[in-house]
Amino acid sequence: MIENMLKINAERPNFQALFQGNLFDHWMEIKGSSLFPKKQDFRPQNFSKVLGQLAIVTTNQDGTFSDRLTGSTICDTLLMGQREQKLTVSSDLNINSLLHTMLDEARDAAEPMYFTGSFTPVSRPSVEYSLLTTPFCGSDENSLGYLLLAFDFTKQAHEELFAIS
């Protein structure tokens, strides 16, 4: 379920996670006056502590999406333990449907977007999330080629931590 969906112009929203705000600021910096920044200008070393919460998805010409990279935290949280499973082709129909709705919105907006809500997997309790999507150019600097996804599942992680103690 998507509770909030926000197109981000130049004004920075209140992100749930500090790293999402830092990532958005970095995106704005490398974008400069271009429509989209180049993915090679992104500096993952600036986000080394949260790489597991990042994913890169290719936006294909036919309107589909392909996984480029999916972080381990995303895989663990959304139960994608099998190596052959892809974020964009999840075997969980609920996760697949929600994720594709967000990817479609982000592709169509062609600008950063911020989502909050909860994934409701078929076989387990819901997982609250916030998601920042940032577009990057493809081979042509004026065309969308990739989306960088920055997930935060912090609230879920805190609830699981306290449930253990």
C-alpha positions in Angstrom: 0.0 0.0 0.0 1.2 3.5 -0.8 0.2 5.9 1.9 2.0 9.0 0.5 3.5 9.7 -2.9 5.3 12.9 -3.6 7.0 14.3 -6.7 10.1 16.1 -5.5 11.0 19.3 -7.4 13.7 21.5 -6.0 12.2 21.5 -2.5 13.5 18.8 -0.2 10.8 17.0 1.8 11.2 15.6 5.4 12.7 12.2 4.7 12.1 9.5 7.3 15.8 8.4 7.0 18.7 10.8 7.1 20.6 8.9 4.3 17.7 9.5 1.9 18.0 13.2 2.4 21.8 13.0 1.9 21.3 10.9 -1.2 18.8 13.4 -2.6 21.3 16.3 -1.9 24.0 14.3 -3.7 21.7 13.7 -6.6 20.9 17.4 -6.9 24.6 18.2 -6.8 25.6 15.8 -9.6 22.6 16.6 -11.7 23.6 20.3 -11.9 21.7 21.9 -14.8 21.1 18.6 -16.6 17.8 16.9 -16.9 19.3 13.7 -15.3 22.7 13.0 -13.8 25.0 10.3 -15.2 25.0 7.2 -13.1 28.9 7.2 -13.2 28.8 10.5 -11.3 27.0 8.9 -8.4 29.5 8.2 -5.5 28.4 5.0 -3.7 31.4 5.4 -1.3 29.4 8.3 0.2 26.7 5.8 1.2 28.8 2.8 2.2 26.8 2.1 5.4 23.5 1.9 3.5 24.5 0.2 0.3 22.3 -2.8 1.3 19.3 -0.5 1.1 19.9 0.6 -2.4 18.9 -0.9 -5.8 19.4 0.2 -9.4 16.8 -0.6 -11.9 17.1 -0.2 -15.7 14.1 1.4 -17.5 13.7 -0.5 -20.7 12.4 1.0 -24.0 9.4 -1.3 -23.9 8.2 0.1 -20.5 9.5 -2.9 -18.4 12.2 -2.8 -15.8 15.3 -4.9 -15.2 17.4 -5.4 -12.1 20.9 -4.0 -12.2 21.7 -4.3 -8.5 19.7 -5.1 -5.4 21.1 -4.5 -1.9 21.1 -7.3 0.7 18.8 -5.4 3.2 16.2 -5.1 0.5 16.5 -8.8 -0.3 16.4 -9.9 3.4 13.5 -7.6 4.2 11.4 -8.5 1.2 12.3 -12.2 1.6 14.2 -12.4 -1.6 16.7 -15.0 -0.2 16.9 -16.9 -3.5 19.8 -15.6 -5.6 17.8 -16.0 -8.9 14.9 -14.0 -7.6 14.8 -10.4 -8.9 13.3 -7.3 -7.2 11.4 -6.4 -10.4 10.1 -9.9 -10.8 9.2 -10.9 -7.3 7.4 -14.2 -6.8 5.3 -12.5 -4.2 2.4 -10.9 -6.2 1.6 -8.3 -3.6 5.2 -7.0 -3.5 5.5 -7.2 -7.3 2.3 -5.2 -7.8 3.2 -2.5 -5.4 6.8 -2.2 -6.6 5.7 -1.9 -10.2 3.2 0.8 -9.3 6.0 2.8 -7.7 8.4 2.2 -10.6 5.8 3.2 -13.2 5.1 6.4 -11.2 8.8 7.2 -10.9 9.5 6.5 -14.6 6.5 8.6 -15.8 7.4 11.5 -13.5 11.1 11.4 -14.6 12.0 13.3 -11.5 12.8 12.2 -7.9 9.8 10.8 -6.0 9.3 9.8 -2.4 6.9 7.1 -1.3 5.8 5.8 2.2 3.6 3.0 3.0 3.8 -0.8 3.6 4.4 -3.9 1.7 2.0 -6.7 2.5 3.7 -9.9 1.5 1.4 -12.9 0.9 3.0 -15.0 3.6 4.0 -12.6 6.4 3.1 -9.4 8.3 3.3 -6.1 6.5 6.6 -4.2 6.3 6.6 -0.4 6.5 8.9 1.4 4.1 9.9 4.8 2.8 11.4 4.9 -0.7 13.3 7.6 -2.5 13.6 7.1 -6.3 16.0 9.2 -8.3 16.3 9.1 -12.1 19.6 8.8 -14.0 20.2 9.2 -17.8 20.7 6.4 -20.2 22.9 6.5 -23.3 21.3 9.8 -24.2 21.7 12.4 -21.5 18.1 13.6 -22.0 16.5 10.2 -21.7 15.8 8.2 -18.6 17.8 5.1 -18.3 18.0 4.1 -14.7 16.2 4.6 -11.3 18.2 4.5 -8.1 15.9 3.2 -5.3 16.8 4.0 -1.7 14.6 2.0 0.7 14.3 2.6 4.5 12.8 -0.1 6.6 14.1 1.4 9.9 10.7 1.3 11.8 10.4 -2.4 10.9 14.0 -3.1 12.1 13.4 -1.3 15.4 10.2 -3.2 16.0 11.9 -6.6 15.3 14.8 -5.6 17.6 12.5 -4.8 20.5 10.5 -8.0 19.9 13.6 -10.0 20.4 14.5 -8.4 23.8 
